[in-house]
């Protein structure tokens, strides 16, 4: 699916969700989420991609993931709902590590969307109030902590090298 069709499907899914057509929205979001990560990867290597365009793709991934997760949760597919949030969160974290000028200019957007996904995972786990979800959340939070330390170390190393 090309980027234009992906974006049109995203807008269609949002409208279906707003109109209360959960099952149809779930199917369309599934198609979007199958293709959107590849479009994000392609944007990373396209020299013509502007930071605002990239930020829009990232927001689309975050919003589609959250909406789809809410639908899956509503349908009782709790594992799939959590896995989707976690997978999207991890994808954004890995993009953050890319040594790419576009990523450098999109740091704030990446952090914001990652943090939003983490908040949704936290709310999801709190709502289910089971030890299984508490363990899942603890693992994600530990990973988040280690990732933030890694990125801070990377930033400090780059700044230190620039000073020398």
PyMOL commands that set and color helices and strands:
alter all, ss='L'
color gray80, all
select helices_A, chain A and resi 3-18+22-45+51-74+78-96+101-105+107-128+131-163
alter helices_A, ss='H'
color red, helices_A
deselect
rebuild
show_as cartoon
